[in-house]
Amino acid sequence: MKIASFNINGIKARAGALTRWLDEAAPDLLVMQEIKSTDETFPRELIEDRGYNLHTHGQKGFNGVAIASKLPLEDVVCGLPGDDTDVQARWIEATVTGSAQALRVCGLYLPNGNPVELDPQGQPVAGGKYAYKLAWMARMEDRLRDLLAMEMPLAVMGDYNIIPQAEDAARPDAWVDDALFRLPSRMAFRRMVHLGFTDAFRAINQAPGQYTFWDYQAGAWNRNDGIRIDHILLNAHAADLLRDCRIDTDARAGDKPSDHVPIWAELAV
């Protein structure tokens, strides 16, 4: 089973880029981030006409996640548990059954966290975007603990807005004070990984210079001034099934591209 993640940066603006890639890559399952559309206005025919079952968790104008699968989706959950007041659409999960067994898939759009607002003691300011990012990650960690207790193959993938290590940025020094690379952000990410997850891409490819995001400004794409912030984490059951994981960098060179590119993994499911 080929599973993929793609931050499309607006379903309506990137419809061409998304469908071109879908037709070429033909993933069995895709999680999308930043659909920037409500459920009612999402152009479902773009996905469904290609043989996919589709579930969206949308929000007008920004955020929004979706999951599409050529196989039936079961037990769909929208929204990250732990805070009933949080209305931002950033989490979706479902179960898909392959030829051999079932796989639980989570698609996420983790908060960016910038600007980083700190109090005089260096702690995140309550109500600020960085405090929200760290609190969201703590809730995600709690959810992952619950999902791991199910003891079935689990893939947690999407735009994490986390640069895990220095080799995941072309210019790591430029990101030191950014919410994507600050030490508390990376520590929160590592706590989740250390629950028992494998970074699928790094399990296959340890080379530097491998990125999933390039800013639209200052010729970042042409200079390969990128960062790796889109990840596929696999629990031990799923990691045993990993056959390949790649970043489809060429998607960034097409007409009206997203600032992200897809990442996909092949599992023996």
Secondary structure, 3 states (H helix, E strand, C coil): CEEEEEECCCCCCCHHHHHHHHHHHCCCEEEEECCCCCCCCCCCHHHHCCCCEEEEECCCCCCCEEEEECCCEEEEEECCCCCCCCCCCCEEEEEEECCCCEEEEEEEECCCCCCCCECCCCCECCCCHHHHHHHHHHHHHHHHHHHHCCCCCEEEEEECCCCCCHHHECCHHHHCCCCCCCHHHHHHHHHHHCCCEEEHHHHHCCCCCCCCEECCCCCCCCCCCEECCEEEEEEHHHHCCEEEEEECHHHHHCCCCCCECCEEEEECC
